[in-house]
Amino acid sequence: MRDFALIHLNGVRREIRGREALMMLAEWLRKEAGLSGTKIVCAEGDCGACTVLRASCRARSHSDQYLNFEAMNSCIATVAQMDGTHIVTVEGMQCGDHLSPAQEAMRKCHASQCGYCTPGFVMAISAMLERHDQADARTASNYLTGNLCRCTGYAPIVEAALTVRATEKHSVARRYSDPHLISESVSSTKLSMLVEYDGTKLFAPVSLREAVTFSAAHPGTRVLGAATDLGVQVNKGKPLPTSLLSLHLIPELYETKLTRSRVTFGSRVTLAEVRRVSQDVAPEFARFLNLFASPQIKNVATLVGNIANGSPIGDTLPFLLIAGGEVHVASRPGAKGVVRKRKIPMTELYVGYKKLALEIGEIITHISFDRTSAKEVMSLCKVTQRKDLDISAVSGAFSLTLKSILKASRNGKTTPYVVCARIAYGGVAATPLRMPEVELALQGELTTERIESAAHLIARSIKPISDVRGSASYRRVAAANLFRRFGNEVLRG
């Protein structure tokens, strides 16, 4: 057992204990490490001013001698969660007297504006260069999605991202992948970590057995994924929970398993990795994952975290409801010393507003769902006030398994016939909803009349509330229209 978080900051080894380990990373960088280039503006993970690069030694391939650095928001993650990682800030980008390619491109294109948001843009562009020697407009736009320019001078920034070129000399991976430091990090993270300060304890075990034992012994323990929600609450003045459990040292929770019909992700698999895998196994889900959360969020946030948060507007939940999702949970070892495990269907997981059907001490270890069948027509959608990085007012997931029937007609056209329908919504009740009554009503020949009837049934069945993102009547109309549009698109072929 160790009482410190081990990180390497711009190539320098740091052991962080007590109060400092429980600080938000951006605050610690500025106030304790003296690296004020990292800015704090929104303190919610929305603006990107606090962007740094992070690489985890655990995620490194044995055949790859270099670390994989990705952008992340440092304002909503604790220092302790960075245990076993390498962090590079904007101060670590310059090579001697020479600016990094991203810094030089920002200078040449006059893209610094007031300069306050510039470090975040430099780090976002630098993350892009770690994967792309040169970016096209779509790639550049994606990497800059999580960064805001308050001077509204976005065009020069985009120009900088499009004109910059990667160089081996300035590669962050090549500069900071020191074999000795990597080895030390891996060795250190084989020991459990317990950080305590002022009545708060954060425990990071190296085994699932330790995790469930701690959870059972400390009722009310908050399990930490990426802390993208908890970090915002803390920055708004809410204290950290007194008992925190981080799962970042448990190897099996980083697993991705594929079978012919199912895919399973461990609770530490990030949304970015889920998106990459889903491109082959659930392409509509992969497309949808592009619409919410910035790269900085997706590089650390997890699919299981989105599930465990329990929000009725969680973006991934409607998809998991129609894709046969099951959560895998573990609890304290029984009489024979074996960790107890069970599965809960997503349709049975939510029993009330942010209430899950988990027993005391249980933690979610994995999520599994069906691969998308070639016979399925699927659509995932959300209604928001802006396209990117916004919370849903209503979200919907629709899947129809079809076969074609040939009706007697002069032109010999075939008509789609619904063999199986699956419909789910978020933002229309206290929990995300699967709609079996609507699904049953859709079976049979798909016609305009059947689609319209189902849309009316949806509007009658849901009980949304009014809040800042939309009124109850607006949500009712939006939910019906989302399905109406989907159904008519299917009908048109």
N, C-alpha and C positions, 0 to 999 in steps of 0.2 A: 504494500500500500504506500502511496506517495501523497503528499499534501500540497502539491503544486501542479500547475499546468505548464507543460513544456512547449514553447513555440520558438521558431526561428524567425526573427524580424529583420528583413533586409540583410539576411545572411548571418545575423548575430544571434547566438543562443540566449534565450531568456527563460528563467524559471519564475512563474508568477503565482503568488500565494495570497491567501486571505482576501482582504477587501478588494485588492486590485484584480484578482481573478474573477470577482463577481461584478465588476464594472462592465459597461458596454464597451466594446472594442474601440469604437471611434473616440469615446471620451477618454479611454485609457491612452490611446495613441497621442492625443493632444495634451493631456494634463500630466501624464506620468512618463511617457516615453519621449516627450518633447518634439513630436512630429506633427506640427500644426498644419502641414499641407493638406491633410485630410480634413475636410470641412463637415460641419453638422448644420443642416438647414431644417429639413422637415422632421427629422428624427422618427420617420415612419417607414423608411425604405422606399419612398416614392421618387425622390428627386435625383439620386445618384451622386450627389456632391461628396458623399463619404466613401465612394468606391475604392476598394483595394483589390489586390490579386491574392488569391489563396490557392495553395496546393496541399493535398493530403498525401502523405507517404503511403497510407494504407491503400489508396486507390491506384497506386502505381503498379504497372505491369512488371513482372519479373524480367521480361525481355526488353523493357524500356529503361534506359539509364537516366532519362530525364523526367522531371516532375511535370504534371499537367496543371498549369496555372489558369485559374478562371476568375472572373470578376465577381465580387460580392459586395453587399452593403454592410458596412462596419458599424452602423448606428444601432442596429437592432439585434446584435449577437453579443453574448458575453465573451469575455476573454477566455474563460474556462472552456468554452465550446471550441476554441481554436487549438486545443491541446493536440499535439502531434502533427501540426501543420506548419507550413512555411508561409509567412505573410510578407508581401512586398507593397510598400506605400509609394506615393509619388516621389518621395525623397530617394527611393532606391532605384529609380528609373534611369537617372543620368549616368553615363559612363565617363568618369573622369571629368574633363572639361567639356565634353560633348553631350548635347541634349539627345534624348532618345528620339527615334523616328516620329513617334506621336507628338512629342513636345515640339520638335522642329516643324512638323506639318502645321500644328496649331499656330506657331509663330509666323510662318510664311504666308498662311492664308488669313492672317489678321483675325483669328477666330477666338481670341482670348476674351473679348468683350470686357466686362468689368473685372474679370479674372477670378471671381469667387467660385464659380462652378467649373473653372478650367481643369483643376486637378482630377475631378471626377470624369470629365470627358477624356483626358489623357489616359486614365486607367482603363476606361471602357474600350478605347481604340487600341490600347496596348494588348488587352485581352483578345481582341479581334486578330491582331497580328500574330498571336501565339498559334492560331489555327489557319490563318489565311495570309499568304504572301501579299496578295492584293485583293481588295474587296470590290464587288460590284455594288450598285445602288441598294439592292435588296438586302444584301449582307450587312452593309454599313448601317442601314436603317434599323435592322434588327438589333445590332449591338448597341445602338444609341437609344433604343426605346426607353431604357430606364434612366435616362439623364435629361434634365431640364436646363435650359438656358434662360435665365431670368431677364436678360437684356433683349430677348427675342431675336438675337442675331444668329439664328440656326443655320442659315445657308453657308456661311464660311466654315462652320464646324463640319457640316456634311462634306464640303469640299475638301477639308483636311483629311477626313476619313477615306475619301475616294482617291486622294492623291498619294497617301502614305504608302510606303513599301517596307516590308519586313526585311531585316538583315540578320545574319547569324551573329554578328558582333553584339547586337542589342537584344537578342533573344533572352527573355527572362528565364526560361527553362534552362538554357545553357549556362547562364551566369550564376544561378542559385541552386542548381542540382548538385550540391556537394555530397559525394558518396558517404563521407564520414558523418555528416549531419543527418542524412537520410537514415543511415544505420542506427544512429543514436535515437532518433525519433521513433523508429519502429521498435527498438528494444524497450524504450521507456513506456510506450503504450501497451506493453504486455503486462504492466502493473496497473491495478485499479487506482483510481484517483478519488480522494475525498478532500474537498475544499470547504472550510468553515469560517464564517465571520459573523459576529453580532447576531447569533441565533439562527442564521441561515446556513444550511449545508447542501452542497451539491456533490452527489456521488456519481461516479462514472465507473461501472464495473466492467470487467473483461469477459464475463460469462453471463449467459441468460439466467443461470441458476442464482447468481448473486443479485441480478436485477430484480427478479420476482420475489426473492427473499426480502430484499430491502423494501420493495413496494408494499409487501404484506405487513412488514413490521412498522411501516410509517404511513398509516392511512392518510389520504389527502395529498400524497406525493404527486407533484406535477412532473410528468414525463416530458423531457425536452427533445424536440426534433431540431428544427432550425431556429425556433423562438421568434419567428417572423411576426407572430401575434403577441406573444408575451413581451417581446422587446419593445413594441409600441406602447403597451400598457405601462411598462416601467418608465419609459421616457415621458409619459404623461403624468407621472407622479405616483403611480401605484407601486407599492413595495414588491420585491421579489417574494415568491412563496418561501416558507421556511424550510421546505423539503423539496429538493429538485433531483431528478434522476435523468442523467444523460446516457444515451445508448451508443455513443460514438465509438466505443472501444470494443464492441461485440462483433466479431467478424461475420457471423452467419446472418446478421441483419443487413449486410450489404449485398446479399445474393439476389440474382435474377435467374429464375428458372423457366424454361420453355418446354412445353410438351406439344403434341399435335393439336390439342384443343384448348389448353389453358396457358396462362402466363402468371407468374408469381413474382412479386417484388418484396424485398425485405423492407423493414421500416426505416432504414437509413438510405435507401435508394432515392436520389434526388429527382425532382420533376424533369430536369434536363436529361437525365439518363432514361427516365420513363418515356419521354418524348422520342428519344433516339430509337429505343427498342420498339415502341409502338408504331413507328413508321412501317414496319413489316407485319406486325401482328394485329394492329388496330389503327389503320391509317386515318380514319376520321377523328379518333381521339388525339392522335399526334397533331393533326391540323388544328384542332381546337386548342391544344396546349400552347399554340403560338399566340393565341388571342388574349391570354391573361398572364400576368406576372412578367416582370422584366427578366433579362438574362441574369442579373444580379440576384434576383429572388429564386429563379428556377435552379440556379447552380447550388443552392443550399437547402431550399425547402423540399419537403418530401411528400409523396402521395399519401402515406399513412398519416402524416401530420394534418393534411387537409381533411382526412376522414375523422381523426380523433378530435379535431376542433369542434366538430358537431354543428357547425353553422348551417342553417337551412338554405343559405345561398352559397355554400361551398361549390366551387366550379366543377369539380370532378364527380360530385356525388350522383347527379342524374345519370351520367354515363355508367357508373358502377352499378347502379340499380337495374339498368336494362341489360348489362353485360354479364349477369350472373355473378356479381361480385361477392366474395366471402372474405371476412377478416379472420385471421388466425391469431388466437390469443393464448397467452401462457400465464400460469399462476404458480404459486408456491408448491414446491415438491411435496408429494404425498408420503405415505408410510415407507415406501420402497426407495425414497430419495430421488424419484424421477420427476422432472418438471412436468406438470400437467398442462395439456394442450387441448384446445377445442376450436371449432370453426363456427362463426356466426354469419348467416346470410345477411347481406346488406339490407335486404327488405325487413329484417328483424332487429337491426342494430340500433335504430333511433327510436326511443320510447317517449321522447318529449323534447322541448326546446333545449338543445345542447346537452341532452341526457342520453347516455349510451347504455346498452344492455350488457355492461361489464360488471362482474362481481368485484368485491373489494380486493385490491392487490393484483388484479389482472392487468396485463399490458398487451397492446397489439404488437405482434412481431412481424406479420406479413399481410399482404393483400393479394388475392388472386382473382382473376376474371377470365371470361371466355375470349379466345381469339375471335375476331370478326370474320364471319363466314362469307364466302364469295357470293352466297345467295341472298345476303342481307343488303338492304338499302338503309343506310344509317345517316342521321343528321344530328349534330350537336350545335346548339346555338344559345346565345345570351343577349339580353336587352340591357344596354347600359347607356349612360349619358355621353360617354366617349368611347372610341373604338378600343384603345389600348389601356391596360392597367387600371381598369375600373371595376368596382363591385357591381354585381348583377342586381337588377331589379327583379328580373325573371330569367330563368334558364330552363332549357328544355332538351330532352334526349329522346329521339324517335328511331325506332327500328322496325322495318317490315321485311318479313321473309315472303317472297313472292313466287308464284308460278304463273305461267301464261296460259290462258284458255282461248280457244278459237271460237268465236261466235258466228253464227250465220249472218253474213253481211255481204254486200256487193263487193267491197274492197278487200275482204278477207283479213282484216286487221285483228290482232290478238288483244285481249283485255287482261290487265293485271289482276291476279287473284291473291288475296292476302291469306297465307297459310298460318302465319304467326305475327302478332304485333306486340311491341313492347314500348311503353310510353312512361316517361318520368319527368318530373318538374322540380325545380328549386325556386325558393322565394315566394311560394304561394301558400305556405302553411308553416306551422312551428317546426316541422321537419321536412326534409326532402321526400317527395311522394312518388310512388309507383302507382299507376292507374289501371288496375286489372279490369274494371268495368268498361273502360274505354277500349282496352285491348280486345276484349271479347266482342264488342260491338263492331270492330273493324274487320273481323274475319269474314271472308267471302269476297265477292267481286268488288273491286275498288272503283267506285263511281263518285262523281261530284256530289251527289246527294248523300252518300255514306260519309264522305269527308266532312261535309257541312254538318251532318248530324253529330259526328264525333266532336267537332269543334264546339258545338253548343253544349254537349254533354260535359266537356272539359270545363267550360265556363261555369256551369251549374255545380260541378263537383268540388271545386276548390274554394278555400276560404282565406284569401289573402288579407293582410292588414295594410293600413296606410302608414307610410313613414317618409323620410326625406328623399328616398329614391323613387317613390311612386305611390299613388293612391291605390286603394283596394280595387276600385273599378278599373283603373288603368291596367293593373296587373291581370285582372280577369280577361280584359280584352286582348292584352298582349299575349297571354298564354294561349288563348284560342287561335289568335292569328298566326302564331309560330307554327302550330300544327297545321293550320289551314294552308299556309304557304308550302310546308313540306309535302303534304298530301297532294296538292295540285302539281308540284314539281315532279313527283313520282308518276302521277297520272299522265303528264305530258311526255314522260319518258326521257 
